[in-house]
Amino acid sequence: MYTIEEFMVPRLGKCSIPSPLNLSKEAGDGIFNYVEDDERIIMDPNILYYQECLKKGTVPISFEKAGPKEKIYFDPSKTKVAIVTCGGLCPGLNNVIRGLVMQLNRNYGVKRIIGIKYGYEGFIPSYKHEIIDLTPDLVENIHMHGGTILGTSRGPQSIPEIVDSLERLNVNILFTIGGDGTLRGAYAITEEVNRRKLKIAVAGVPKTIDNDINLIEKSFGFETAFTIATEILRGAHNEAKGAFNGIALVKLMGRESGFITANATLAVQEVNIALIPEVKFDMNGPTGFLEVLRKRLERKHHALIAVAEGAGQHLFNNEPVEKDASGNIKFKDIGLYLKDSIKDFLKSRKIPHSIKYIDPSYIIRSSQAIADDSLFCNLLAQNAVHATMAGRTGFVVSYWNSRFTLLPIPVAVKDRKRILEEGELWSNVIETTGQPNKFNN
């Protein structure tokens, strides 16, 4: 499936400048040690995988371990850095921006840091977006607020024009904060930089509220998203119980991966039916969704349903496909579809009911990061700076097996992380909700 070569992070050249961090290489002196170039984190921690590699005489697939290096590539006094945020809003964007600026300025001594406004659009002269200087004073309190002080946008832009701007601005390091589309753009920028033989490091910080980036254990914003979703589900549960045959239907974010829905369901423990994109379901028939819901109302006279936005898209196969500015398929509104279908189904059977439909998506994604996410954002930022100052490029800073790692972008965008239908997480959800293994006839 993967090769060792795919996990080797590109380097701009030899690192010959002593790090200004003044760390250690000796154990037991009470000072954190520099990370050596050959320190790596094994991808699969299963002992059976390791024994199989020993038996075959092969080297296990592994990630480069993130962290500070004894020698760096860029001279901090001559380095200029640009930061850009792209795609939809996500809790923690301002935290990452602050973390990058503070790490660069305070610890490495990089003074020239600029912010590109409104995503990749900000590089294109025709949009006439301003460029702002990012200083410690400017970013000092931004982590107390949701959103991004740089603004954001969706959709591809001209890669040659972006690199033209990087050259004109004399940028040495570019940090792109975004999800799958942003990372694809970052790698296209990396390839154009390489084609022009420029010494510009390009790094990604993984931002996706859906937690769906390949080979990254978690992305920032996800913890905040399902924490807030949990509180919303608790309130919805109270709404459902407050009426005879009360139904609360909550649509959560998750285009192709249902991690927010699954984790919030496990956290709140009051959801009766959870629907995610990875598991198809029938609406009708003796074991379909509607019949299971009817039996639930017959027994308990209330129900709480959590559905990910990308669930049930197979039910719209006969409708025309539309795409957004980023080229993503515009998903049909499964929440409204379920609401109308439930009303029609119960009405046709003369079953009295009350249904409340809740879509908190935009509230969640624009919220301030919770403490756990705030901490995680800062650590991602610190490790991204360590790597780029040491000349690494074309990578996304990652988290795997409880370690911060560096992952080449092509591997990160090679596939999308999804919940496995036969996996432990989905099994845990089914055990918690009590719903059938499948809503299939």
C-alpha positions in Angstrom: 0.0 0.0 0.0 2.8 2.4 0.9 6.5 2.5 0.3 9.3 3.8 2.6 10.2 6.4 0.0 6.7 8.0 0.2 7.4 8.9 3.8 10.7 10.7 3.3 10.2 14.5 3.8 12.1 16.6 1.1 14.9 18.9 2.3 16.1 22.2 0.8 19.7 21.5 1.5 22.3 21.0 4.2 21.6 22.4 7.6 24.8 24.3 8.8 23.5 27.1 11.0 23.5 26.4 14.8 20.0 26.5 16.3 19.3 29.5 18.5 17.3 27.3 20.9 20.3 26.3 23.0 19.0 22.8 23.7 21.0 19.7 24.6 22.3 16.5 23.1 23.1 14.9 26.5 20.7 12.8 28.6 20.3 13.6 32.2 21.3 17.3 32.1 17.8 18.6 32.7 17.5 20.2 29.2 15.4 18.9 26.4 17.4 17.2 23.6 17.4 18.0 19.9 15.7 15.5 17.7 18.1 13.6 15.5 17.5 13.3 11.8 17.2 9.5 12.0 14.5 9.4 14.7 11.3 8.0 13.3 7.9 6.9 14.5 6.6 3.5 13.3 3.3 3.7 11.5 1.8 0.4 12.6 2.5 -0.3 16.3 1.1 -3.8 16.1 3.8 -6.3 17.2 2.6 -8.7 14.5 3.5 -6.1 11.8 6.9 -5.6 13.3 7.6 -9.3 13.5 6.5 -9.7 9.9 9.0 -7.0 8.9 11.7 -8.8 10.8 10.8 -12.1 9.1 10.9 -10.6 5.6 14.0 -8.5 6.3 12.1 -5.2 5.5 12.1 -1.9 7.2 8.8 -0.9 8.9 7.0 2.1 7.4 7.6 5.1 9.6 7.3 8.9 9.9 10.0 11.4 10.5 9.8 12.6 14.2 9.0 16.3 14.5 11.0 18.5 16.8 13.9 21.0 17.1 17.1 20.3 15.2 20.7 21.1 16.4 21.5 22.7 13.0 19.0 24.7 10.9 18.9 25.7 7.2 17.5 29.3 7.4 19.3 32.2 9.0 16.6 33.7 11.3 17.9 37.2 10.8 17.4 37.0 7.1 14.3 34.9 6.9 10.9 36.1 5.9 7.7 34.0 6.5 4.2 34.1 5.1 1.1 32.6 6.7 -2.2 31.9 4.9 -5.5 30.3 6.1 -7.8 28.6 3.5 -11.1 26.8 3.3 -13.9 26.9 5.8 -13.7 28.2 9.3 -12.6 25.9 12.1 -12.0 26.4 15.8 -8.3 27.0 16.4 -7.2 29.0 13.3 -6.2 32.0 15.3 -4.4 29.8 17.8 -2.3 28.3 15.1 -1.5 31.8 13.7 -0.5 33.0 17.1 1.6 29.9 17.8 3.5 30.3 14.5 4.2 33.9 15.1 5.3 33.5 18.7 7.6 30.5 17.9 9.2 32.2 15.0 9.7 35.6 16.7 10.4 34.7 20.3 12.4 31.5 20.0 14.0 31.7 16.6 14.3 35.4 16.2 12.5 35.7 12.9 11.1 39.3 12.8 9.6 39.5 9.3 6.3 37.6 9.3 3.4 38.5 7.0 -0.2 37.4 6.8 -1.9 36.8 3.5 -5.5 37.8 3.6 -8.4 35.7 2.3 -6.7 32.5 1.5 -4.8 31.8 -1.7 -6.7 34.8 -3.3 -4.4 37.0 -1.3 -1.4 36.1 -3.5 -3.2 37.1 -6.7 -2.7 40.8 -7.5 -6.1 41.2 -9.3 -8.0 40.7 -6.0 -6.1 43.6 -4.3 -6.2 42.1 -0.9 -3.9 43.7 1.7 -0.9 42.0 3.3 -0.5 42.5 7.0 2.6 42.4 9.3 2.1 39.7 12.0 3.8 40.8 15.2 3.6 39.4 18.7 1.7 42.4 19.8 -0.9 42.0 17.0 -1.5 38.3 17.7 -1.2 38.3 21.5 -4.9 37.9 22.2 -6.3 36.4 18.9 -6.6 32.9 20.4 -9.4 34.2 22.6 -11.6 34.5 19.5 -13.0 32.1 16.9 -12.5 32.5 13.1 -9.3 33.8 11.6 -7.8 37.3 11.6 -6.5 36.6 8.1 -9.8 35.7 6.6 -10.2 32.8 4.2 -11.6 31.7 0.9 -12.3 28.6 -1.2 -11.3 27.5 -4.6 -8.0 27.1 -6.6 -5.9 30.0 -7.8 -3.1 30.3 -10.3 -0.1 28.5 -8.9 2.4 30.4 -11.1 0.9 33.7 -9.8 1.2 32.5 -6.2 4.9 31.7 -6.6 5.4 35.0 -8.5 4.1 36.7 -5.4 6.3 34.7 -3.1 9.3 35.7 -5.2 8.3 39.4 -5.2 7.7 39.4 -1.4 11.1 37.5 -0.9 9.3 34.9 1.2 11.5 32.0 2.4 8.9 30.0 4.3 5.2 29.6 3.6 2.8 28.1 6.1 -0.6 27.0 4.7 -3.3 26.3 7.2 -6.1 24.2 5.8 -7.6 20.8 4.8 -7.3 18.5 1.8 -7.8 21.2 -0.9 -5.4 23.5 0.8 -2.8 20.8 1.1 -3.1 19.9 -2.6 -2.6 23.6 -3.4 0.4 23.7 -1.0 2.0 20.8 -2.8 1.3 22.3 -6.2 3.1 25.4 -4.9 6.0 23.2 -3.7 6.3 21.7 -7.2 6.4 25.1 -8.9 9.0 26.3 -6.4 11.1 23.3 -7.2 10.7 23.8 -10.9 12.0 27.3 -10.6 14.8 26.0 -8.3 13.8 28.4 -5.5 14.8 27.8 -1.9 11.3 28.3 -0.4 10.0 25.9 2.3 6.2 25.1 2.1 4.5 23.5 5.1 0.9 22.6 5.9 -0.8 22.7 9.2 -3.8 20.2 9.1 -7.1 22.0 9.6 -10.3 20.0 9.1 -13.1 20.0 11.5 -14.1 16.6 10.1 -10.8 15.0 11.2 -10.5 13.2 7.8 -6.9 13.8 6.7 -5.1 10.5 5.8 -2.6 9.2 8.4 -3.1 12.0 10.8 -4.5 10.9 14.2 -6.4 14.1 14.8 -6.5 17.6 13.3 -7.1 20.8 15.2 -10.7 22.0 15.7 -12.1 18.5 15.9 -12.0 18.2 19.7 -13.9 21.6 20.0 -16.4 20.5 17.3 -17.5 17.3 18.9 -17.4 18.9 22.4 -19.9 21.6 21.3 -21.9 19.1 19.4 -22.2 17.1 22.6 -23.8 20.0 24.4 -26.2 20.6 21.5 -27.2 16.9 21.5 -27.9 17.1 25.2 -30.2 20.0 24.7 -31.9 18.3 21.8 -32.4 15.2 24.0 -34.3 17.4 26.5 -36.4 18.8 23.7 -37.3 15.3 22.5 -38.3 14.1 26.0 -40.4 17.2 26.5 -43.1 16.0 24.1 -45.1 12.8 23.4 -43.3 11.1 20.6 -40.9 13.9 20.5 -38.1 13.7 17.9 -34.9 15.8 17.9 -33.0 15.6 14.6 -29.5 17.2 14.8 -27.3 17.5 11.6 -23.6 17.7 12.3 -20.6 18.4 10.1 -18.9 15.6 8.3 -19.0 15.5 4.5 -17.3 12.1 3.9 -16.3 11.1 7.4 -18.6 10.9 10.4 -16.1 11.3 13.2 -17.9 14.3 14.8 -21.2 12.4 14.8 -19.6 9.2 16.1 -17.6 10.9 18.9 -20.4 13.2 20.0 -22.7 10.2 20.1 -20.3 8.3 22.4 -19.8 11.3 24.6 -23.5 12.2 25.2 -24.8 8.6 25.3 -28.3 9.7 24.6 -28.4 9.4 20.8 -30.8 6.6 19.7 -29.8 6.6 16.0 -26.6 7.9 14.4 -26.1 8.1 10.7 -22.7 8.6 9.0 -21.5 8.9 5.4 -19.5 5.6 5.6 -22.5 3.4 6.3 -25.4 3.4 3.8 -29.0 2.9 5.0 -32.4 2.2 3.6 -35.2 4.6 4.5 -38.1 2.1 4.1 -38.8 -1.6 4.6 -39.0 -3.7 7.8 -35.4 -3.0 8.9 -35.2 0.5 7.3 -34.5 3.7 9.2 -38.2 4.8 9.4 -39.4 1.5 10.7 -36.7 1.4 13.4 -37.6 5.0 14.4 -41.3 4.0 14.6 -40.5 1.1 16.9 -38.4 3.3 19.1 -41.3 5.8 19.5 -43.6 2.9 20.3 -41.3 1.8 23.1 -40.0 5.1 24.6 -42.1 7.9 23.0 -39.1 10.0 22.2 -36.0 9.8 20.0 -32.7 11.6 19.4 -31.1 11.3 15.9 -27.6 12.6 15.0 -26.8 12.7 11.3 -23.6 13.7 9.6 -24.1 16.1 6.6 -22.7 13.6 4.1 -24.8 10.7 5.2 -27.5 9.3 2.9 -26.3 11.0 -0.3 -27.1 7.7 -2.1 -30.8 8.7 -1.6 -30.3 11.6 -4.0 -28.8 9.7 -6.9 -31.4 10.9 -9.4 -30.8 14.6 -8.7 -28.3 16.8 -10.6 -24.8 17.2 -9.2 -23.5 20.7 -8.4 -20.0 21.7 -7.3 -18.7 24.5 -5.1 -15.8 26.9 -5.8 -13.3 24.2 -4.6 -14.7 21.6 -7.0 -16.3 19.7 -4.2 -19.7 18.1 -4.8 -22.4 20.2 -3.1 -24.2 17.7 -0.9 -27.9 17.6 -0.7 -29.4 18.5 2.7 -29.9 15.1 4.4 -31.3 16.8 7.5 -34.3 18.4 5.8 -34.8 15.3 3.7 -35.0 13.1 6.9 -37.2 15.7 8.6 -39.8 15.7 5.8 -39.6 11.9 5.3 -40.2 11.3 9.1 -43.2 13.7 9.1 -44.8 12.1 6.0 -44.1 8.5 7.3 -45.6 9.1 10.8 -48.5 11.2 9.4 -49.4 8.4 7.0 -49.7 6.0 9.9 -51.6 8.5 12.0 -48.9 8.6 14.7 -48.9 11.8 16.6 -45.4 13.3 17.0 -43.4 16.5 17.4 -40.1 17.0 15.5 -37.4 19.6 16.1 -34.7 20.0 13.5 -31.3 21.6 14.5 -28.4 22.5 12.3 -25.6 24.1 14.4 -22.8 23.7 11.8 -21.9 27.4 11.4 -22.0 28.0 15.1 -19.6 25.1 15.8 -17.0 25.9 13.1 -16.7 29.6 14.1 -16.4 28.9 17.8 -13.4 29.6 20.1 -11.1 26.5 20.6 -11.5 24.7 23.8 -8.4 24.2 26.1 -7.4 20.8 24.6 -7.5 22.2 21.0 -5.7 25.4 22.0 -2.9 23.3 23.4 -2.8 21.1 20.4 -2.8 24.1 18.0 0.2 25.6 19.7 2.2 22.3 19.6 1.4 21.8 15.9 2.6 25.4 15.2 5.8 24.9 17.2 6.7 21.7 15.4 5.9 23.2 12.0 8.4 26.0 12.7 11.1 23.5 13.9 10.7 21.6 10.6 10.7 24.5 8.2 13.6 26.3 9.9 15.5 23.0 9.4 14.8 23.2 5.7 12.0 20.6 5.5 9.4 21.3 2.7 6.4 19.8 1.1 5.1 18.3 4.3 2.2 18.6 6.8 2.9 18.5 10.5 1.1 15.4 11.8 0.2 13.5 14.9 0.5 9.7 15.1 0.7 7.3 17.9 0.8 10.2 20.4 3.8 11.7 18.7 4.2 14.8 16.5 5.5 13.7 13.1 6.2 15.1 9.6 4.2 13.7 6.7 4.9 14.4 3.0 1.8 16.1 1.5 1.3 13.5 -1.3 0.7 10.8 1.2 -1.6 13.0 3.3 -3.9 13.6 0.2 -3.5 10.1 -1.2 -6.7 8.9 0.6 -9.3 10.2 3.0 -9.5 9.0 6.6 -12.9 7.4 7.2 -14.7 5.4 9.9 -14.5 1.7 9.1 -17.9 0.0 9.0 -16.4 -3.1 10.7 -14.1 -1.0 12.9 -14.0 -0.6 16.7 -15.3 3.0 16.6 -18.5 2.2 14.7 -19.0 -0.9 16.8 -18.8 1.3 19.9 -21.4 3.7 18.5 -23.8 0.8 17.7 -23.4 -0.5 21.3 -24.1 2.9 22.7 -27.2 3.8 20.6 -28.7 0.3 20.5 -29.5 0.8 16.8 -29.2 -2.2 14.4 -25.9 -3.0 12.8 -27.4 -2.1 9.4 -30.6 -0.3 8.3 -30.7 -2.6 5.2 -33.5 -4.8 4.0 
